[in-house]
Amino acid sequence: MTKAAMNTTSANSITIRLRLDHRPGLLAKATTAIAEKGGNIGAIDIVRVEGKTIIRDITVDTASEAQAKEVANALKDIEGLTILHVSDRVFRMHLGGKIEVVSKVPIKTRDDLSMAYTPGVARVCMAIAENPENAWNLTIKRNTVAIVTDGTAVLGLGDIGPKAGMPVMEGKAMLFKEFAGVDAFPICLDTKDTEEIIRIVKAISPGFGGVNLEDISAPRCFEIERRLKAELDIPVFHDDQHGTAVVISAAFLNALIVTGKKAEEVKVVLCGAGAAGTACARMLMCFGVKNLIAVDRCGVLYRGNPGMDEARSRLAADTNPGNLKGEKVSDVIPGADFFIGLSAPGVLSVDDVKSMAQDAVVFAMANPEPEIRPELAQPHVRIMATGRSDFPNQINNVLAFPGIFRGALDCQARDINEEMKVAAAMAIARSIPEDQLCEDYIIPSVFDRNVFQAVASAVRDAAIKSGVARRHQLSKQV
């Protein structure tokens, strides 16, 4: 792949500040040098004029950090041009963190102070002491979610620790606020001890209306979520498991419509049986899938496989009805209608795709590099989807978790149960009218604000019908 063919994105974007002599054609030489290295030029701005020179900022999207360095180095030998500074736009966005706390009411007078704080606040405290349920109406609890991580499974980076995981949690908080108006805050814990994590989350729970577990490695994440759901009276939701399952299920439902297939008749091969894969398998079975075969590092999951841990053994007991055996995807992929990857780059080959059933569907969700490059699979499948924003059909958890928590908080739910997750998946799928569905449009855009409202409404209704809601009517304050 040539530099020009690389997919440049703002995720690897730089701003180069240059001093250029007043000389015809000098800026053109600079832009040509950038283009020859595969850089995609965005804005070119004049910062200021200094005598016989001009200070300019050139913003360039690249495909990687290495390519960004090549682009900058290409300018060094141009006579009449000086590089003053090269800044990484992503790092600039993160300077000082990406979120802040903002007051909802002003404190400009003595009266304001006496009501917001002492002495007036004492009466509010006593109202809550007398009836703890008042905390839902009189504190931030009604609209606040704790994003809890130990940094052991951050994105595709693995165990990088709680400090290194903080930027992801800040980003998650931004998405909560931007798409659903939920106030979320990162809680990054410097411990991997399951019992200690459970104790800490229980101890801080009075200040939150829900808990979003994030980037906690399997199998500890299963036990942490199970215990917290049992021991707390607020929703506990592990997004890596259930958010992923919800959005993949939504895409699956719409892919069935496009291909004209039925859930109970298709063969699904799922690669990756960790937290996300296990939850996806369970949810797809809720939607009627009967023939699902999971493949993981230990090979094909089948009853009696000696390489499986307890979690994988439970999954194997409920899947792979033919008890097929094998060591890799290629052993079970022939004739499959769906491939769903939640694993690692390169595990699916072109030959594997060619062996699938007619009108095959591939969801290659590994990030940043999928299980198979879309341009390689596309000629041989009916529908191709990834977790990336630079290809059609981006299957992204942001379609699910903001609306799910919005709905749960609105009705002060005690739990996020299976009924609520199924309702969320169906709401996402139905956000696209059936007559608009097509091969490149089986999942709505993450910027379609109607999706979040639909998910919140469906989740709220499901919570009420399933009996986990404290409130059945919304007030104007919500």
Summary of the structure (lengths in Angstrom):
residues: 478
radius of gyration: 25.5
end to end distance: 51.7
largest distance: 79.0
contacts: 1589
relative contact order: 0.08
helix: 44%
strand: 19%
